[in-house]
Amino acid sequence: MSLDDPAIITCSISGSIANRDQCPAIPYTPREYASEARRIVDEGGVHIHIHARKPDGSPSYEIEDFRAIRDAIRAEVGEAVIINFSTGTVGVAVQKRIAYLEACRPEVAALNMGSLNYAKYSRSRKDFVFKFVFVNPFDEIIELLEAMRRLQIKPEHECFDLGHVGSLEPLVDMGRLDAPLHADFVMGVVGGVPATARNLAAMAGNLSEIPFIAPSGRSATDDPGRGHHHWGVIGIGRDQWRMVAAALTLGGSIRVGLEDNFYLPSGEMARSNGDLIAKARQMAQDAGRRPATQGEARAVRGIVPPPPAASEAA
């Protein structure tokens, strides 16, 4: 990727763990998701990553909650954003995750690319705030990939460490993934890759070495200059803004949002996702990068446009 490539600005709109005691702006209801989507679009975001919640704020993996949130966002902003559903969780069966993909058909679904210790550490307490093993075995990855291919949903590969990037290559060789790949490098989770520009460059470099196998079976070596894989960064907590700056300099795309971080670089808590997106857009422009349009984002990532609504198809 080069600095000439437009930067895709993604928003992780809510997550599933944090609550309003920590940040009052986190949306719970479909209407609140839609209002946040409007703020995101107005500030230049073109891709929204969704964890569903019930109206009381508790996490949900039910079809009706994903559908209600999707429909509210589409009613508010139309096709101005790419909708991306999370499939990452602990203790929820793969078939339940596939069920909401089948019912709602998002354009993109996030796919965690490997297992890891996942923790938050407190230096003041000298102890972990929480710690668990985030289990993502290859069998589950392949089952989710098969469903995404059948449903024409583009996978977004969330890589928490360098080995997760390496796990993409055998799946390409098996014919389970078509170019262009899209990977997001999640940086700053305790147990995953530390959030440094050097580590980000290493992950991007390893992604670029994975063969570019297009759906036709032709590779980049068959057709030089045909294309390249796409990547972005997800910085967790206060590391977010340093990693945004590093990704923009290296030619990657960026994700911000209330799932990952509540605070602006000044230390002020964001009043909405729109505040975070506005800062990300400013940083992209200051780095000489043009924010991508939603059409450019779909084209760069090889995303199939969403199917028409039932009323439109009739």
ABEGO torsion letter per residue (X at the ends): XBAABBBBBBBBAAEAABBAAABAABBABAAAAAAAAAAAAAAGBABBBBBBBBAAGBBBABAAAAAAAAAAAAAAAEAABBBBBBABBBGBBAAAAAAAAAAAGBABBBBBAEBBBBBBBBAAAGBBABBBBBBBBAAAAAAAAAAAAAAGBBBBBBBABAAAAAAAAAAAAAGABBOBBBBBBBBGBBGBBBBBAAAAAAAAAAAAABBBBBAAGBBAAABBGAEBBBBBBBBBEAAAAAAAAAAAAAGBBBBBEAAABABBAAGBBBABAAAAAAAAAAAAAAAGBBBBBAAAAAAAAGBBBBBBBAAAAX
